[in-house]
Amino acid sequence: MIKPKEIKSLLEREPRFEDSYCSIQAIPKMPTIQLKEIRALVSYARRFNDEVVRPLALKADLRTYQDPEYLPWDLVQKVNDWGFYTMFIPKFFGGQGWALPGLNYVVEELASACVGIANVVFVHYLGFGTILASWNIPLVNKICREVAEGERTGNPCLITLAITEPGAGTDVEEVELVDRGKVTCFAEKVKGGYIVNGSKIFISMGHVSRWHGLVAYTDLKKPSENTVMLAARTGMKGLTFGKHEDKMGQRACPASELIFEDCFIPDENVLLDSRTMRKSRLRDTGELVNQIIHYVVEASRPAVGAFGTGVARGAYEHALKFASETAVDGKLLINHEWAQIMLAEMYKNVIAGRLAYCEANFSNSLKGGIFNFLQVKPLYYYLKYIPQFVIDMFFVPFYKLKLVDWFFHQVYVEGQSLEAQKRCSGWSSIAKFFGTDMGMKNSQMALEMMGQAGLRHDHGAEKILRDSKLLQIYEGTNQLNRLNLFNCLIARSVPQAHVFEEEQEVKKC
């Protein structure tokens, strides 16, 4: 029997409880009304699927083959009309302010119909997360207000993250690796701002976005300690668009090339500069940059896991429909035991992928996670019921005060311990690679079950397979995410384990 006086000592022996039981800790702290809100959001997304996505998914995919220069302006307009681009922007910045953890559930729902169109909707929030992670409140507010205004006026305003380079893909997402990559996007400090030269590639929705969260470097020899994040606006002199990629899958969502040639970006558009950012009492410059990057991926990687789960679900639903309508050897395929086993396996993959991104959500909702501050119950209910004009009148005028930047720095930088950062980042990687691997596996199983019928474009299954492969690559390859998981949640308990170290040449005796 456990005696009450023993509880404290028992708890002290479980230092990794926070890593493994995020949901148990987070659920009691979260506003109970969120369940009702998330159910409403998923229902809204399902209606969008029925009215917009499913009727257009195959047509949009086919159109990209017929017209290689096609850009999805029509889809962007529909998404904007339905209010998705402000749905998860906090009311602090003029958005609708729906609960941020609800984003991934909506992502799964949309991706179950078409992950390419789902990306037209939600890659915008990767850009939003990037500018938010800078905690430059006046600039974040300015950009988000343009998004809200674009929704009101019917002139969509989207945000991208511009980080990937021709010579540095996955490398740029880890401070330990970026110095080994061949980064070339150089930001030179001049009077009044920066002059940027270089290019970014594979920027989802770049051609149709207005703002770009640009990651550049003031010293290409040591980029890990000389990172600058800038807000570049489409139309700036020196910013042009190159090609958009002829991709295998997710073709409705263009992957763009952004070219910077002596592009001047003023100081007022600087999100953060690692050389001048406030030093933490706990972290050096490199660790602070790493924290900012991981703040973004802690939210974006679980969303990619939700994309993968949605793909897995879409593949399962296609296979289930086919098995319910197709007869083999005189009886429906669904009544063959081998088919039932395959469908059960596919269903399991959907459930397991969902549990992974849900646990990552709960991790981000705990103390130190990116969702935590807006999940505090008094603040959550206050923002939910307070009229927008009150926020605009009594809060926005104070955004330019240094005290506001200091406050968010304390909450999101000093307030996140290294343990919390590793927990959130580790779970984000689990959700990402597990969900996307399950999406790929289910896509393959659906084609295996459907045979030649699955290869027909009008049946949709082959498109799901093409769409799913890309999920294993972006937001850090699944190999990188496995290493990040090891680094964050395994290596801490094994002192002799080191991750992302350069291989040393072994000398022969």
JOFEN-V154089 format. One record per backbone hydrogen bond with DSSP energy under -1.0 kcal/mol. NH is the residue of the N-H (numbers start at 1). CO is the residue of the C=O. If there is no record, write none. Layout:
NH,CO
NH,CO
This chain:
6,3
7,4
10,6
11,7
12,8
14,11
17,14
20,16
21,17
25,21
26,22
27,23
29,26
34,31
35,32
37,33
38,34
39,35
40,36
41,37
42,38
43,39
44,40
45,41
46,42
47,43
48,44
49,45
50,46
51,47
52,48
53,48
54,49
57,53
60,56
61,57
62,58
63,59
64,60
66,62
67,63
70,67
73,71
76,72
77,73
78,74
79,75
80,76
81,77
82,78
83,80
84,79
89,86
93,90
94,91
95,90
96,86
97,89
98,87
102,99
103,100
106,102
107,103
108,104
109,105
110,106
111,107
112,108
113,110
114,110
118,114
119,115
120,116
121,117
122,118
123,119
125,122
126,123
127,123
128,124
129,125
130,126
131,127
132,128
133,129
135,132
137,135
140,136
141,137
142,138
143,139
144,140
145,141
146,142
147,143
148,144
149,145
150,146
151,147
152,148
153,149
155,150
160,211
162,213
165,168
168,165
172,169
173,170
174,171
177,174
178,174
180,177
182,167
183,181
186,184
186,197
187,217
188,195
190,193
193,190
194,265
195,188
196,263
197,186
198,260
200,258
201,164
203,256
205,254
206,203
209,206
210,158
211,158
212,232
213,160
214,212
214,230
215,162
216,228
217,185
218,226
225,222
226,223
228,216
229,272
230,214
231,269
232,212
234,210
236,233
239,236
240,259
242,257
245,255
247,245
253,250
256,203
257,243
258,200
259,240
260,198
261,238
263,196
265,194
267,192
269,266
270,267
271,229
272,229
274,227
276,273
277,273
288,284
289,285
290,286
291,287
292,288
293,289
294,290
295,291
296,292
297,293
298,294
299,296
300,296
301,297
304,300
305,301
306,302
307,303
308,304
309,305
310,306
311,307
312,308
313,309
314,310
315,311
316,312
317,313
318,314
319,315
320,316
321,317
322,318
323,319
324,320
326,322
328,331
331,328
333,326
334,323
335,332
336,333
340,336
341,337
342,338
343,339
344,340
345,341
346,342
347,343
348,344
349,345
350,346
351,347
352,348
353,349
354,350
355,351
356,352
357,353
358,354
359,355
360,356
361,357
362,358
363,359
364,360
366,363
369,366
371,364
372,369
375,372
376,373
380,376
381,377
382,378
383,379
384,380
385,381
386,382
391,387
392,388
393,389
394,390
395,391
396,391
398,395
399,396
401,398
404,401
405,401
406,402
407,403
408,404
409,405
410,406
411,407
412,408
413,409
414,409
416,413
421,417
422,418
423,419
424,420
425,421
426,422
427,423
428,424
429,425
430,426
431,427
432,428
433,429
434,430
435,431
436,432
437,433
438,434
439,435
440,436
441,437
442,438
443,439
444,440
445,441
446,442
447,443
448,444
449,445
450,446
451,447
453,450
454,451
455,452
456,453
459,456
464,460
465,461
466,462
467,463
468,464
469,465
472,469
473,470
474,470
478,472
481,477
482,478
483,479
484,480
485,481
486,482
487,483
488,484
489,485
490,486
491,486
493,490
494,491
497,494
